Amino acid sequence: MKLNNKFLLLICGGSLALASCKKELDKQPTDSFSNTNAYQTIAQIQLGVNEAYGRYSAYANDMYVNALVSDESKLGSGNAGQGALTYRFQYTSDATAGGDVTSAYFSYYAMIDQINTVLSYLPTVAAAPSDEPRRNALKGQLLALRGIAHFSLLEFYSDRYDANKLGVPIMLQSDVFAKPKRSTMGEVMAQIEKDLSAAKDLLPSVNASTFSDTVMNQINVTGYQARIALYKRDYQSAINYATTVINSAVKPLSSGATFQDIWTDANNAETLFRRRYASSASIGSLWTTTGGLIYIAPSDKLVASYASTDIRKATYIGGSSGNYYVNKFFTSSRGGRAVDIKAMRIAEMYLIRAEAYARNTTPDLVAGAADLNALRTARITGYVNQTFGTADALVSAVMDERFKELCFEGFRFFDLKRNGLPVQRLASDANAAWQTLTPGDYRFIMPIPGQEILANPNTVQNPGY
């Protein structure tokens, strides 16, 4: 479009020459804000990385949904509809009925978009020579987080692992107009493993004195590799990765008051990775309000699973019969329900390795039992070591232990799904209509959000929705 001189002179107030006005019109506003001027230094990249970590608060939804659709929770005495449709397996792809199960899709892709945006600027930002190692470490952290986010999406929106089955879209660059197809599970897994492997090459080595549980490092990335290998049924790799984490001794198993204090954030013992909250009650308030209303309660099945000598019963569960509440994320020195997300703990590594020993091509029941017994000894007063005569018996014991140890931490539903087991609730926990979800039921795979289906003609919905 061509503007005449009179119009240009009017824009410039009538007193400037056309050349001067053109100069003014060509100027970029100095107070505008964009990614280009947001990411110009390593310090600014660090802020972008911090935001990527912040978006891992999406893991809270993993914890919530796993509790709602499994057998570890029931609707609480103060429930006024919170999570009720999800608990009853009545979720859909519509946000009004399926918001609990579809929100992870948007949350994790928003996290991935943030990561890809920062990664695109990282190679060219200004940095002093002394900052070059930091550039590599930040890239490693971003790649690790991207792999973890894609894995979380795979757990939610795909079936039990099969390389040929439908996975989720792989996003490796920021593009708000992208309309990606769903890759196969094998393709997604290959990208996840590539990101985690590349991340470890870039991240510095750590030991017990330099380890941090709030940033990605070689040890907790290895922990995620162990988790993912178990999911993939690559049992030897799961053993190898879990062994590396356990033998690093950065976070040994704890017991007694030290273990109990993990859950009030008085310490970070056993914690391999956590999402830190300064004052937010967003995790604890998923279960119980600061006013004491119990939205989502521990199931009777879970409560009954603990022996009276098991420290986890009083640590994880508060209240009394008929009015139990989730104590695992109840309070800290920062206030009621203001508790960090513990996304990975050393206890999980022992359970991963025990299960992998039992399921490996040549099962090692002695080594698997040793891991299970080590965990139980740390939790149960007077525990006597057990032996197992078959691999199936050891696997069953490990699954029971995961139920008790990792409740409300984002595992139970995914554990049942990857093992082809049903959700089986007690009659005291659920109406007969939603006591059972049988293996193979389409609701073991969460729906792709309806909004995504409408906006992206290249994607497809999961069966049944």
C-alpha positions as CSV (number, residue, x, y, z in Angstrom):
1,M,0.0,0.0,0.0
2,K,1.5,3.4,-1.1
3,L,0.8,6.5,1.0
4,N,0.8,10.0,-0.5
5,N,3.1,12.8,0.8
6,K,0.3,14.8,2.3
7,F,-0.8,11.9,4.4
8,L,2.7,11.3,5.6
9,L,3.2,14.9,6.5
10,L,0.1,14.9,8.5
11,I,1.3,11.9,10.4
12,C,4.5,13.7,11.2
13,G,2.8,16.7,12.5
14,G,3.3,18.8,9.3
15,S,6.6,20.2,10.4
16,L,9.1,17.4,9.4
17,A,10.4,16.6,5.9
18,L,9.2,13.5,4.3
19,A,12.6,11.9,4.7
20,S,12.6,12.6,8.5
21,C,9.1,11.2,8.7
22,K,10.1,8.0,6.8
23,K,13.0,7.6,9.3
24,E,10.5,7.8,12.2
25,L,8.1,5.3,10.5
26,D,11.0,2.8,10.0
27,K,12.1,2.8,13.6
28,Q,11.3,-0.2,15.7
29,P,9.7,0.7,19.0
30,T,12.3,0.6,21.7
31,D,9.9,-0.5,24.4
32,S,8.5,-3.5,22.6
33,F,9.0,-7.0,24.1
34,S,9.7,-10.2,22.1
35,N,11.7,-13.4,22.4
36,T,14.4,-11.7,20.4
37,N,15.1,-9.1,23.0
38,A,14.1,-11.3,25.9
39,Y,17.0,-13.8,25.2
40,Q,20.2,-11.9,24.6
41,T,22.4,-13.1,27.5
42,I,23.1,-16.3,29.4
43,A,21.4,-14.7,32.4
44,Q,18.2,-14.2,30.4
45,I,18.4,-17.8,29.1
46,Q,18.6,-18.9,32.8
47,L,15.3,-17.1,33.4
48,G,13.8,-19.0,30.4
49,V,15.1,-22.3,31.8
50,N,13.5,-21.4,35.2
51,E,10.2,-21.0,33.5
52,A,10.6,-24.4,31.9
53,Y,11.1,-25.9,35.3
54,G,8.1,-24.0,36.6
55,R,5.9,-25.5,33.9
56,Y,6.8,-29.0,35.3
57,S,4.1,-28.2,37.8
58,A,2.1,-30.1,35.3
59,Y,3.3,-33.2,37.2
60,A,0.8,-32.3,39.9
61,N,-1.9,-33.3,37.4
62,D,-0.2,-36.7,36.9
63,M,-0.4,-37.2,40.7
64,Y,-4.1,-36.1,40.9
65,V,-5.3,-38.2,37.9
66,N,-3.4,-41.3,39.0
67,A,-5.1,-41.1,42.3
68,L,-8.6,-40.4,40.9
69,V,-8.7,-43.2,38.4
70,S,-7.0,-45.9,40.4
71,D,-7.7,-47.7,43.6
72,E,-5.6,-45.5,46.0
73,S,-8.3,-42.9,46.6
74,K,-12.0,-42.3,47.0
75,L,-14.2,-39.2,47.1
76,G,-13.8,-37.5,50.5
77,S,-16.4,-36.4,53.0
78,G,-16.1,-32.7,51.8
79,N,-16.3,-33.5,48.1
80,A,-18.7,-31.3,46.2
81,G,-18.0,-32.6,42.8
82,Q,-14.2,-32.1,42.6
83,G,-12.8,-34.9,40.4
84,A,-16.0,-36.9,40.7
85,L,-16.6,-37.5,37.0
86,T,-13.0,-38.6,36.6
87,Y,-13.3,-40.9,39.6
88,R,-16.3,-42.5,38.1
89,F,-14.5,-43.1,34.8
90,Q,-16.9,-40.6,33.1
91,Y,-14.3,-38.4,31.5
92,T,-14.6,-37.3,27.9
93,S,-12.5,-35.2,25.4
94,D,-14.7,-32.2,26.3
95,A,-13.0,-29.9,28.8
96,T,-16.3,-29.6,30.9
97,A,-16.3,-33.4,31.6
98,G,-12.7,-34.3,30.9
99,G,-10.7,-31.3,32.2
100,D,-8.8,-33.4,34.7
101,V,-7.5,-35.8,32.0
102,T,-7.1,-33.5,29.1
103,S,-5.3,-30.6,30.8
104,A,-2.0,-32.5,30.8
105,Y,-1.9,-32.4,27.0
106,F,-1.9,-28.6,26.9
107,S,0.3,-28.2,30.0
108,Y,3.1,-30.5,28.7
109,Y,3.1,-29.1,25.2
110,A,3.2,-25.6,26.7
111,M,6.3,-26.8,28.7
112,I,7.8,-28.2,25.5
113,D,7.1,-25.0,23.6
114,Q,8.9,-23.0,26.3
115,I,11.9,-25.4,26.1
116,N,12.1,-25.2,22.3
117,T,11.9,-21.5,22.4
118,V,14.8,-21.1,24.8
119,L,16.8,-23.8,22.9
120,S,16.5,-21.8,19.7
121,Y,18.2,-18.7,21.3
122,L,20.7,-20.5,23.5
123,P,23.5,-21.0,20.8
124,T,23.7,-17.4,19.9
125,V,23.3,-15.4,23.1
126,A,26.2,-13.4,24.4
127,A,28.4,-15.1,27.0
128,A,31.8,-14.6,28.5
129,P,34.3,-17.4,28.0
130,S,33.8,-18.5,31.6
131,D,30.0,-18.9,30.9
132,E,30.4,-21.4,28.1
133,P,30.2,-24.5,30.5
134,R,27.0,-22.9,31.8
135,R,25.6,-22.7,28.3
136,N,26.1,-26.5,27.9
137,A,24.6,-27.2,31.3
138,L,21.5,-25.2,30.5
139,K,21.1,-27.0,27.2
140,G,21.4,-30.3,29.0
141,Q,18.7,-29.3,31.5
142,L,16.3,-28.2,28.7
143,L,16.8,-31.4,26.7
144,A,16.2,-33.5,29.8
145,L,13.0,-31.6,30.6
146,R,11.8,-32.0,27.0
147,G,12.3,-35.8,27.1
148,I,10.5,-36.0,30.4
149,A,7.6,-34.0,29.1
150,H,7.2,-36.2,26.0
151,F,7.3,-39.2,28.2
152,S,4.5,-37.9,30.4
153,L,2.4,-37.3,27.3
154,L,3.0,-40.9,26.2
155,E,1.9,-42.3,29.5
156,F,-1.3,-40.4,29.4
157,Y,-2.4,-40.5,25.8
158,S,-1.0,-43.8,24.5
159,D,-1.6,-47.5,25.2
160,R,0.8,-49.9,27.0
161,Y,4.1,-49.6,25.3
162,D,4.2,-51.0,21.8
163,A,6.6,-49.4,19.4
164,N,4.1,-49.7,16.5
165,K,1.1,-48.2,18.3
166,L,0.0,-44.6,18.1
167,G,2.0,-42.2,20.2
168,V,1.9,-38.4,20.5
169,P,3.2,-35.6,18.4
170,I,6.9,-34.9,18.7
171,M,7.7,-31.2,19.0
172,L,11.3,-30.1,18.5
173,Q,10.7,-26.4,17.7
174,S,8.4,-23.7,18.8
175,D,5.6,-23.2,16.2
176,V,2.2,-22.0,17.4
177,F,0.8,-22.8,13.9
178,A,2.1,-26.3,13.7
179,K,-0.4,-29.1,13.0
180,P,1.7,-32.2,13.8
181,K,0.7,-35.8,13.2
182,R,0.9,-38.3,16.0
183,S,4.1,-40.3,15.8
184,T,4.4,-44.0,16.7
185,M,5.2,-44.9,20.3
186,G,8.6,-46.2,19.1
187,E,9.4,-42.9,17.3
188,V,8.5,-40.9,20.4
189,M,10.5,-43.2,22.6
190,A,13.5,-42.8,20.3
191,Q,13.3,-39.0,20.7
192,I,12.9,-39.2,24.5
193,E,16.0,-41.5,24.8
194,K,17.9,-39.2,22.4
195,D,17.1,-36.1,24.5
196,L,18.0,-37.8,27.8
197,S,21.2,-39.2,26.5
198,A,22.3,-35.9,25.0
199,A,21.4,-34.2,28.2
200,K,23.7,-36.4,30.3
201,D,26.6,-35.7,27.9
202,L,26.1,-32.0,28.6
203,L,25.4,-32.0,32.3
204,P,28.2,-32.0,34.9
205,S,28.9,-35.0,37.1
206,V,27.7,-34.8,40.7
207,N,28.3,-36.5,44.0
208,A,26.6,-36.5,47.4
209,S,28.0,-33.0,48.2
210,T,27.2,-31.3,44.9
211,F,23.9,-33.0,44.0
212,S,20.8,-30.8,43.8
213,D,17.3,-32.2,43.6
214,T,15.8,-29.0,42.1
215,V,17.8,-29.1,38.8
216,M,18.5,-31.7,36.2
217,N,21.8,-33.5,36.6
218,Q,23.4,-36.7,35.5
219,I,22.0,-38.7,38.4
220,N,18.3,-37.7,38.3
221,V,18.3,-37.9,34.5
222,T,19.6,-41.5,35.0
223,G,16.7,-42.0,37.3
224,Y,14.2,-41.0,34.6
225,Q,16.0,-43.3,32.2
226,A,15.4,-46.1,34.7
227,R,11.7,-45.2,34.9
228,I,11.4,-45.1,31.2
229,A,13.3,-48.4,30.6
230,L,10.9,-50.2,33.0
231,Y,7.9,-48.7,31.1
232,K,9.5,-49.9,27.8
233,R,10.1,-53.3,29.3
234,D,13.8,-53.0,28.8
235,Y,14.6,-54.7,32.1
236,Q,18.4,-54.9,31.8
237,S,18.6,-51.2,31.1
238,A,16.3,-50.5,34.0
239,I,18.6,-52.5,36.3
240,N,21.7,-50.7,35.0
241,Y,20.2,-47.2,35.3
242,A,18.7,-47.8,38.8
243,T,22.0,-49.3,40.0
244,T,23.9,-46.2,38.9
245,V,21.5,-44.0,40.9
246,I,21.5,-46.2,44.0
247,N,25.3,-46.6,43.9
248,S,25.9,-42.9,43.6
249,A,24.7,-42.6,47.2
250,V,23.5,-39.1,46.7
251,K,20.2,-40.0,48.3
252,P,20.2,-43.1,50.5
253,L,17.0,-44.7,51.9
254,S,16.0,-43.1,55.2
255,S,13.8,-44.2,58.1
256,G,12.1,-42.9,61.3
257,A,11.8,-39.2,61.8
258,T,14.0,-38.4,58.9
259,F,11.6,-40.2,56.5
260,Q,8.6,-38.5,58.1
261,D,10.2,-35.1,57.7
262,I,10.4,-35.5,53.9
263,W,6.7,-34.9,53.7
264,T,6.7,-31.7,55.6
265,D,9.7,-30.4,53.6
266,A,11.7,-30.3,56.8
267,N,14.3,-32.1,54.8
268,N,14.8,-33.4,51.2
269,A,16.1,-36.8,52.1
270,E,15.5,-39.5,49.4
271,T,14.4,-36.8,46.9
272,L,16.0,-37.0,43.5
273,F,13.9,-34.4,41.8
274,R,11.3,-32.0,43.1
275,R,9.3,-29.0,42.0
276,R,9.9,-26.4,44.6
277,Y,7.0,-24.2,45.9
278,A,7.8,-21.1,47.9
279,S,4.3,-20.7,49.3
280,S,1.8,-22.2,46.9
281,A,-0.8,-24.7,48.2
282,S,-1.6,-26.0,44.8
283,I,-0.5,-29.6,45.5
284,G,-1.9,-30.1,49.0
285,S,-5.2,-28.4,48.2
286,L,-5.9,-31.0,45.5
287,W,-6.8,-33.3,48.3
288,T,-7.7,-31.2,51.4
289,T,-8.5,-27.5,51.7
290,T,-6.8,-25.3,54.3
291,G,-10.2,-25.1,55.9
292,G,-10.2,-28.8,56.5
293,L,-12.6,-30.1,53.8
294,I,-11.5,-33.4,52.4
295,Y,-12.0,-33.5,48.7
296,I,-10.1,-36.7,47.8
297,A,-9.4,-39.2,50.6
298,P,-7.2,-42.3,50.8
299,S,-9.1,-45.4,49.8
300,D,-10.1,-48.0,52.4
301,K,-8.1,-50.4,50.3
302,L,-4.9,-48.3,50.7
303,V,-5.4,-47.7,54.4
304,A,-5.9,-51.5,55.0
305,S,-2.7,-52.4,53.1
306,Y,-0.4,-51.0,55.8
307,A,0.7,-53.1,58.8
308,S,0.4,-51.3,62.1
309,T,4.3,-51.3,62.4
310,D,4.6,-49.5,59.0
311,I,5.7,-45.9,59.4
312,R,4.1,-45.0,56.1
313,K,0.6,-45.4,57.4
314,A,0.8,-42.5,59.9
315,T,3.1,-40.5,57.5
316,Y,0.9,-40.7,54.4
317,I,-2.5,-40.9,56.0
318,G,-4.1,-38.6,58.6
319,G,-7.4,-38.7,60.4
320,S,-9.3,-41.7,61.6
321,S,-11.7,-44.3,60.3
322,G,-14.4,-42.7,58.2
323,N,-12.6,-39.4,57.9
324,Y,-9.1,-40.2,56.6
325,Y,-7.2,-37.6,54.6
326,V,-4.0,-37.4,52.5
327,N,-1.3,-36.4,54.9
328,K,1.5,-36.7,52.4
329,F,1.1,-33.2,51.1
330,F,-0.7,-31.6,54.1
331,T,1.6,-29.0,55.7
332,S,5.1,-27.5,55.9
333,S,6.7,-24.7,57.7
334,R,5.5,-22.5,54.8
335,G,1.9,-23.2,55.7
336,G,-1.0,-25.6,55.2
337,R,-0.9,-27.6,52.0
338,A,2.2,-25.6,50.8
339,V,4.3,-28.6,50.0
340,D,6.8,-29.4,47.2
341,I,6.1,-32.0,44.4
342,K,8.4,-35.0,44.9
343,A,8.6,-36.2,41.3
344,M,11.3,-38.8,42.0
345,R,12.7,-40.5,45.1
346,I,15.4,-43.1,45.7
347,A,12.7,-45.6,46.9
348,E,11.4,-45.8,43.3
349,M,14.8,-46.8,42.1
350,Y,14.8,-49.8,44.5
351,L,11.4,-50.8,43.3
352,I,12.3,-50.4,39.7
353,R,15.4,-52.6,40.1
354,A,13.5,-55.2,42.1
355,E,10.8,-55.5,39.5
356,A,13.3,-55.5,36.6
357,Y,15.3,-58.3,38.3
358,A,12.1,-60.4,38.6
359,R,11.0,-59.7,35.0
360,N,14.4,-59.9,33.3
361,T,15.1,-62.7,30.7
362,T,17.0,-64.6,33.4
363,P,15.3,-63.5,36.7
364,D,17.4,-62.9,39.7
365,L,15.1,-63.5,42.6
366,V,17.8,-63.1,45.3
367,A,18.8,-59.6,44.1
368,G,15.2,-58.5,43.5
369,A,14.2,-59.7,47.0
370,A,17.2,-57.8,48.5
371,D,16.0,-54.5,47.0
372,L,12.5,-55.1,48.2
373,N,13.7,-56.1,51.7
374,A,15.9,-53.1,51.9
375,L,13.0,-50.7,51.4
376,R,10.7,-52.6,53.7
377,T,13.3,-52.6,56.5
378,A,13.5,-48.8,56.2
379,R,9.7,-48.5,56.6
380,I,8.5,-51.4,58.8
381,T,9.6,-51.9,62.4
382,G,10.7,-55.4,63.1
383,Y,10.5,-56.5,59.5
384,V,11.9,-59.9,58.7
385,N,13.4,-60.4,55.2
386,Q,11.4,-62.5,52.8
387,T,12.4,-64.8,50.0
388,F,10.4,-65.6,46.8
389,G,10.2,-68.9,45.0
390,T,9.0,-67.5,41.7
391,A,9.4,-64.4,39.6
392,D,5.6,-63.9,39.6
393,A,5.5,-63.9,43.4
394,L,8.3,-61.3,43.5
395,V,6.6,-59.1,40.9
396,S,3.3,-59.3,42.8
397,A,5.1,-58.2,46.0
398,V,6.8,-55.3,44.2
399,M,3.5,-54.1,42.8
400,D,1.9,-54.2,46.3
401,E,4.9,-52.2,47.6
402,R,4.7,-49.6,44.9
403,F,1.0,-49.2,45.8
404,K,2.0,-48.5,49.4
405,E,5.2,-46.6,48.9
406,L,4.3,-44.3,45.9
407,C,0.7,-43.5,46.6
408,F,-0.4,-40.1,45.4
409,E,2.9,-39.5,43.6
410,G,1.7,-40.2,40.1
411,F,2.2,-43.9,39.6
412,R,-0.6,-46.2,40.5
413,F,-2.9,-45.9,37.4
414,F,0.1,-46.0,35.1
415,D,1.4,-49.1,36.9
416,L,-1.8,-50.9,36.5
417,K,-2.0,-49.9,32.8
418,R,1.6,-51.0,31.9
419,N,1.1,-54.3,33.6
420,G,-2.3,-55.0,32.1
421,L,-4.0,-55.1,35.5
422,P,-7.5,-53.9,36.3
423,V,-8.5,-51.0,38.6
424,Q,-10.3,-52.9,41.3
425,R,-11.8,-50.9,44.1
426,L,-13.5,-52.1,47.3
427,A,-17.2,-51.8,47.7
428,S,-16.6,-49.3,50.6
429,D,-14.6,-47.1,48.2
430,A,-16.9,-46.9,45.2
431,N,-20.4,-47.6,43.9
432,A,-20.7,-50.9,42.0
433,A,-20.8,-49.0,38.7
434,W,-17.3,-47.7,39.0
435,Q,-15.6,-50.3,41.1
436,T,-13.7,-51.9,38.2
437,L,-11.9,-50.9,35.1
438,T,-10.9,-54.0,33.2
439,P,-7.7,-54.3,31.2
440,G,-8.2,-53.3,27.6
441,D,-10.9,-50.8,28.5
442,Y,-10.5,-47.7,26.3
443,R,-10.5,-45.5,29.3
444,F,-7.0,-46.6,30.2
445,I,-5.9,-44.3,27.5
446,M,-6.9,-40.7,28.1
447,P,-8.7,-38.7,25.3
448,I,-6.9,-36.2,23.1
449,P,-8.6,-32.9,24.0
450,G,-11.5,-32.1,21.7
451,Q,-10.1,-28.7,21.1
452,E,-7.0,-30.2,19.6
453,I,-8.9,-32.5,17.3
454,L,-10.9,-29.5,16.0
455,A,-7.8,-27.3,15.5
456,N,-5.5,-29.9,14.1
457,P,-6.8,-31.9,11.1
458,N,-3.6,-34.0,11.1
459,T,-4.2,-35.6,14.5
460,V,-6.6,-38.4,15.5
461,Q,-8.6,-39.2,18.6
462,N,-8.0,-42.2,20.7
463,P,-10.6,-45.0,20.4
464,G,-13.8,-44.8,22.4
465,Y,-14.1,-41.0,22.7
